[in-house]
């Protein structure tokens, strides 16, 4: 019989220092083999050490901090605080906590904007074991003296670089000043720019740096294609791509108004489409994401708030309809496809004046973006009347009386003295 090599034996949750109760839950959930970030981060984190974990998106970073976090707070009777940049990420971390902590009687509080303050206050008063939230809403509860963080023993900053990029630095510093200094701190992200790392290191105690892949590393199973195209042709190219590719598609827009316009265009192409951006209520964002996960929408159009907040299995294609402002967001966007070793594809549209931005991305990911010749594009589709698009009848047009002759007061009169009713 062949013997397992030492490395193969290491890739087992039972060798990571986790408690028997957690191992039983993982077995029940059919989690057998840890990913590299899990295999290297969990043994360090369960010892209570500070951790900086850097790994490409889609490698299981959430479980890498959730498992040791649960073990730590169970032993210490302290609280855990997990801070994330977006509502979608916060909700997904809560889902992971639900799955793993269901048998432990775990109490949670999810503190995000757009959700009921009353429910959040009730959850806080029940003394939760784990608090998950976005910076703004956590500050709201601190300002109202509803939330007290004096018992936090484990602090997690997930996608910390993105939080600082979004201008959350003052809120993060305020929260850090409200938690005890004697705590465990963990940071996880796919990218960690030096200026962000410098800020965070001032709040950590001799952290162990675990870098599974160089910053900017993208999945090895993703094909990167690039089309140079005029802005007015983008919809026609998207139409062609959706016709030529099967499966689910995630389309990224640079702006929320663009996301709305693209989603409408995709529906006119005959595909089910939903959108996610900051103009939508939390309920509509949740509905769009759930519909995409369940296959009710083939296409999801999103801004960069979803670049790190969508964990959907087997997305076949990511389309960068617009280039991201930050090259690092390219890594997070395309990380939505080609996850867990699957094949994936990323297609990016650029205009001729954006080649410089492409070079920044190529330097970051250390891969060329292959320029493809434009295919034969479908005929441009007529633009629907905006009123008809909303399901209302088109407004009636009136012909001026006497072929446009004015009346005595200098105004037009409708034919046959029909009164205009302003439908």
C-alpha positions in Angstrom: 0.0 0.0 0.0 1.3 3.5 -0.9 2.1 5.7 2.1 1.1 9.3 2.2 3.9 11.8 2.0 4.5 14.2 4.9 3.0 17.0 2.8 -0.1 15.0 2.0 -0.6 14.3 5.7 -0.2 18.0 6.5 -3.1 18.9 4.2 -5.7 17.7 6.7 -7.8 19.8 9.1 -7.0 17.3 11.9 -3.3 18.4 11.9 -4.0 22.1 12.3 -4.6 22.3 16.0 -8.3 22.6 15.8 -10.6 21.3 18.6 -12.5 18.0 18.2 -15.8 19.9 18.1 -14.7 22.0 15.2 -13.3 19.0 13.4 -16.6 17.3 13.8 -18.4 20.3 12.3 -16.0 20.3 9.3 -16.5 16.6 8.7 -20.3 17.2 8.7 -19.9 20.0 6.2 -17.6 17.7 4.1 -14.6 20.1 4.5 -11.7 17.6 4.2 -8.7 19.2 2.7 -7.7 22.7 3.8 -6.4 25.2 1.2 -2.8 26.5 1.5 -3.8 29.7 3.3 -5.9 27.6 5.7 -3.2 25.1 6.3 -0.6 27.7 7.0 -2.7 30.4 8.8 -4.8 28.3 11.1 -2.0 26.6 13.2 -0.5 30.1 13.9 -3.9 31.8 14.6 -5.1 29.1 17.1 -2.0 29.9 19.2 -3.3 33.5 19.5 -0.6 35.1 17.4 -1.3 38.1 15.2 -1.5 37.2 11.5 -1.2 38.9 8.2 -2.5 36.6 5.5 -2.0 37.4 1.8 -3.5 35.0 -0.8 -5.2 35.3 -4.1 -9.0 35.6 -4.0 -11.0 32.4 -4.0 -8.5 30.5 -1.8 -10.6 30.2 1.4 -9.4 33.1 3.5 -12.7 33.4 5.3 -12.5 29.9 6.9 -8.8 30.6 7.7 -9.8 33.2 10.2 -13.3 31.9 11.2 -12.1 28.6 12.6 -9.3 29.9 14.9 -11.5 32.8 15.9 -14.3 30.4 17.1 -11.7 28.3 19.0 -10.1 31.4 20.6 -13.4 33.0 21.9 -14.6 29.6 23.1 -11.5 29.2 25.3 -11.2 32.9 26.4 -14.9 33.8 26.8 -14.1 37.0 24.9 -15.9 38.5 21.9 -14.7 38.7 18.3 -15.1 41.6 16.0 -14.8 41.2 12.2 -14.7 44.4 10.1 -15.3 44.3 6.3 -15.6 47.0 3.7 -19.0 46.0 2.1 -22.4 44.8 3.1 -22.1 41.8 0.7 -18.8 40.6 2.3 -20.3 41.0 5.8 -23.3 38.9 4.9 -21.1 36.2 3.4 -18.9 36.0 6.5 -22.1 35.7 8.5 -23.2 32.8 6.3 -19.9 31.0 7.0 -20.3 31.7 10.8 -23.9 30.2 10.5 -22.6 27.1 8.8 -19.7 26.4 11.2 -21.1 27.8 14.5 -24.6 26.4 14.2 -24.0 23.6 16.7 -22.3 25.8 19.2 -25.2 28.1 20.0 -23.3 31.0 18.5 -24.8 34.4 18.9 -24.0 37.0 16.3 -24.7 40.6 15.5 -24.5 41.8 11.9 -24.0 45.6 11.8 -24.4 46.9 8.3 -26.0 49.9 6.7 -29.5 49.6 5.1 -30.6 47.0 7.6 -32.9 47.4 10.6 -31.3 49.3 13.5 -33.9 47.8 15.8 -32.8 44.3 15.1 -29.2 45.2 15.4 -29.7 46.8 18.8 -31.6 43.7 19.9 -28.7 41.5 18.8 -26.1 43.7 20.5 -28.1 43.6 23.8 -28.1 39.8 23.6 -24.3 39.9 24.1 -23.1 38.3 20.9 -20.1 36.1 20.7 -19.2 37.5 17.3 -19.8 41.0 15.8 -19.6 41.3 12.0 -20.0 44.8 10.5 -18.9 47.6 8.2 -17.0 50.5 9.6 -19.8 53.1 9.2 -22.5 51.2 11.0 -20.2 50.1 13.8 -19.4 53.7 14.4 -23.1 54.6 14.4 -23.6 52.1 17.3 -20.5 53.4 19.1 -21.7 57.0 18.9 -25.1 56.1 20.3 -23.4 54.2 23.1 -25.3 51.0 22.2 -22.1 49.1 21.4 -19.3 48.5 23.8 -16.1 46.8 22.5 -14.3 46.4 25.8 -14.6 42.6 25.7 -13.2 42.1 22.2 -10.4 39.5 22.3 -10.1 38.8 18.6 -10.2 41.5 15.9 -10.3 40.6 12.2 -9.8 43.1 9.3 -10.8 41.4 6.1 -9.9 43.2 2.8 -8.2 45.9 4.9 -6.5 47.5 1.9 -9.9 48.0 0.3 -11.3 49.7 3.5 -8.5 52.2 3.5 -8.9 52.7 -0.3 -12.5 53.5 0.3 -11.6 56.2 2.8 -12.5 54.3 6.0 -9.1 55.1 7.7 -10.6 57.5 10.3 -13.4 55.0 11.2 -10.9 52.1 11.4 -8.7 54.1 13.7 -11.7 55.1 15.9 -12.7 51.4 16.2 -9.2 50.3 17.0 -9.1 52.9 19.8 -12.3 51.4 21.2 -11.0 47.8 21.5 -8.5 46.5 24.1 -4.8 46.6 23.2 -4.5 43.1 24.6 -6.1 41.3 21.8 -5.3 39.1 18.8 -5.5 40.8 15.4 -5.7 39.1 12.0 -5.6 40.7 8.6 -6.4 38.9 5.4 -6.4 40.2 1.8 -5.3 39.4 -1.8 -3.3 42.6 -1.9 -1.5 44.6 0.8 0.2 47.7 -0.6 3.1 48.9 1.5 1.4 52.1 2.7 -1.6 50.2 4.0 0.6 47.6 5.7 2.6 50.3 7.4 -0.7 51.7 8.9 -1.9 48.3 10.1 1.4 47.1 11.5 1.2 49.9 14.1 -1.8 48.1 15.6 -0.4 44.6 15.6 2.1 42.7 17.8 4.9 41.0 15.9 2.5 39.5 13.3 3.3 36.4 11.4 3.2 37.2 7.7 1.8 34.3 5.6 2.1 35.0 1.9 0.8 32.2 -0.2 1.3 34.0 -3.4 2.9 37.3 -4.4 0.6 40.3 -4.3 -1.4 40.6 -7.5 -1.2 36.9 -8.2 -4.2 35.7 -10.2 -5.6 32.2 -10.7 -3.6 30.0 -12.9 -6.7 28.7 -14.6 -7.9 32.0 -15.9 -7.5 33.2 -19.6 -7.1 37.0 -20.0 -8.4 38.6 -23.2 -8.4 42.2 -24.2 -10.4 44.1 -26.8 -9.6 47.6 -27.9 -12.9 49.2 -28.9 -14.8 52.5 -29.1 -17.2 53.3 -26.3 -20.2 53.3 -28.7 -19.4 49.7 -29.7 -19.2 48.2 -26.2 -22.8 47.1 -26.1 -22.5 45.3 -29.5 -19.4 43.5 -28.4 -21.0 42.5 -25.1 -24.0 41.2 -27.1 -21.6 39.0 -29.2 -19.8 37.7 -26.2 -22.9 36.7 -24.3 -24.1 34.9 -27.5 -20.8 33.0 -27.8 -20.3 32.0 -24.2 -22.5 29.7 -22.1 -22.9 29.9 -18.4 -23.0 32.7 -15.8 -21.4 36.0 -16.5 -20.3 38.8 -14.1 -20.0 42.2 -15.8 -18.2 45.1 -14.0 -19.0 48.7 -14.6 -16.9 51.7 -13.3 -20.0 53.6 -12.2 -23.4 52.8 -10.6 -25.2 54.7 -13.4 -23.3 52.6 -15.9 -24.3 49.4 -14.2 -27.9 50.3 -14.4 -27.6 51.2 -18.1 -25.6 48.0 -18.9 -28.1 45.8 -17.1 -31.0 47.3 -19.1 -29.1 46.7 -22.3 -28.4 43.1 -21.4 -32.1 42.5 -20.7 -32.9 43.9 -24.1 -30.4 41.4 -25.6 -32.7 38.7 -24.2 -30.7 37.6 -21.1 -31.8 37.6 -17.5 -29.8 40.3 -15.7 -29.7 42.0 -12.3 -27.5 44.8 -11.0 -25.6 45.6 -7.8 -24.4 49.1 -6.9 -24.6 51.5 -4.0 -27.8 53.2 -5.2 -29.8 50.1 -4.4 -31.3 49.3 -1.1 -29.8 46.4 0.9 -32.9 44.3 0.2 -32.6 44.8 -3.6 -28.8 44.0 -3.5 -29.5 40.8 -1.5 -32.3 39.9 -4.0 -30.0 40.5 -7.0 -27.2 38.4 -5.5 -29.5 35.6 -4.5 -31.1 35.5 -7.9 -27.7 35.3 -9.5 -26.6 32.5 -7.2 -29.7 30.5 -7.9 -29.5 30.9 -11.6 -32.5 33.2 -11.9 -30.3 35.8 -13.6 -27.7 34.7 -16.0 -25.8 38.0 -15.9 -25.0 40.2 -12.9 -23.8 43.7 -13.6 -21.9 45.3 -10.7 -19.6 48.1 -9.6 -16.4 47.4 -7.6 -18.4 47.2 -4.4 -19.0 43.6 -5.5 -15.5 42.9 -6.7 -14.8 41.4 -3.3 -18.3 40.6 -2.2 -19.5 37.9 -4.5 -18.8 34.3 -3.6 -20.7 32.4 -6.3 -19.6 29.0 -7.5 -18.6 28.4 -11.1 -18.9 31.9 -12.7 -17.9 31.1 -16.2 -16.8 34.6 -17.4 -16.0 38.0 -16.0 -16.3 41.0 -18.3 -14.6 44.3 -17.5 -16.9 46.5 -19.4 -14.9 49.4 -17.9 -11.4 49.3 -16.6 -11.1 49.6 -12.8 -9.6 52.8 -11.5 -7.3 50.9 -9.3 -5.2 48.1 -10.9 -5.6 46.0 -7.7 -9.3 45.8 -8.3 -8.6 43.9 -11.6 -7.2 41.1 -9.4 -10.3 41.1 -7.2 -12.7 41.3 -10.2 -11.3 38.4 -12.1 -10.9 36.4 -8.9 -14.7 35.8 -9.1 -14.0 33.2 -11.9 -11.6 30.3 -12.0 -12.1 29.6 -8.3 -11.0 26.4 -6.5 -9.0 25.2 -9.5 -11.8 25.6 -12.1 -11.3 27.1 -15.5 -12.2 30.7 -15.9 -12.1 33.5 -18.4 -11.8 37.3 -18.1 -12.5 39.7 -21.0 -11.6 43.4 -20.7 -12.8 46.2 -22.9 -10.5 49.2 -23.3 -10.4 52.3 -25.5 -7.3 53.2 -27.4 -6.2 55.8 -24.8 -6.2 53.3 -21.9 -3.2 51.3 -22.9 -1.1 52.9 -20.1 -3.6 51.6 -17.5 -3.3 48.1 -19.0 0.5 48.2 -18.5 0.0 49.0 -14.8 -2.3 45.9 -14.5 0.2 43.7 -16.4 3.0 44.8 -14.1 0.9 44.0 -11.1 -0.3 40.5 -12.2 3.0 39.8 -14.1 1.0 38.5 -17.1 0.3 40.0 -20.5 -3.4 40.7 -21.4 -3.8 39.1 -24.8 -5.2 41.6 -27.3 -7.8 39.9 -29.5 -9.1 41.1 -32.9 -12.6 42.4 -32.8 -15.2 39.8 -34.1 -17.9 40.7 -36.5 -20.3 42.6 -34.3 -24.1 42.3 -34.4 -26.2 45.1 -35.8 -26.8 47.8 -33.2 -30.1 47.3 -31.4 -32.6 50.1 -31.3 -32.8 51.9 -28.0 -36.1 51.4 -26.3 -38.0 54.5 -25.3 -37.2 55.1 -21.6 -40.9 55.4 -20.8 -41.8 52.2 -22.6 -38.9 50.5 -20.8 -40.7 51.1 -17.5 -43.8 49.5 -18.8 -45.8 52.7 -19.4 -47.5 53.6 -22.6 -45.7 56.0 -24.9 -46.9 59.6 -24.7 -49.4 60.8 -27.3 -48.2 63.3 -29.8 -50.4 66.2 -30.8 -50.4 67.9 -34.2 -50.7 71.7 -34.1 -53.9 73.2 -35.4 -53.9 74.9 -38.9 -50.5 73.3 -39.7 -48.7 75.0 -36.9 -50.4 78.4 -37.0 -50.5 80.2 -33.7 -53.7 81.4 -32.0 -54.3 85.0 -30.9 -52.4 84.4 -27.7 -49.4 83.2 -29.7 -49.6 79.5 -28.6 -50.4 76.4 -30.5 -53.8 74.8 -30.4 -54.2 71.0 -30.6 -56.2 69.8 -33.7 -60.0 69.7 -33.2 -59.6 71.6 -30.0 -58.5 68.4 -28.2 -57.4 69.2 -24.7 -53.9 68.1 -23.7 -54.1 66.1 -20.5 -50.4 65.5 -19.9 -50.6 61.7 -19.7 
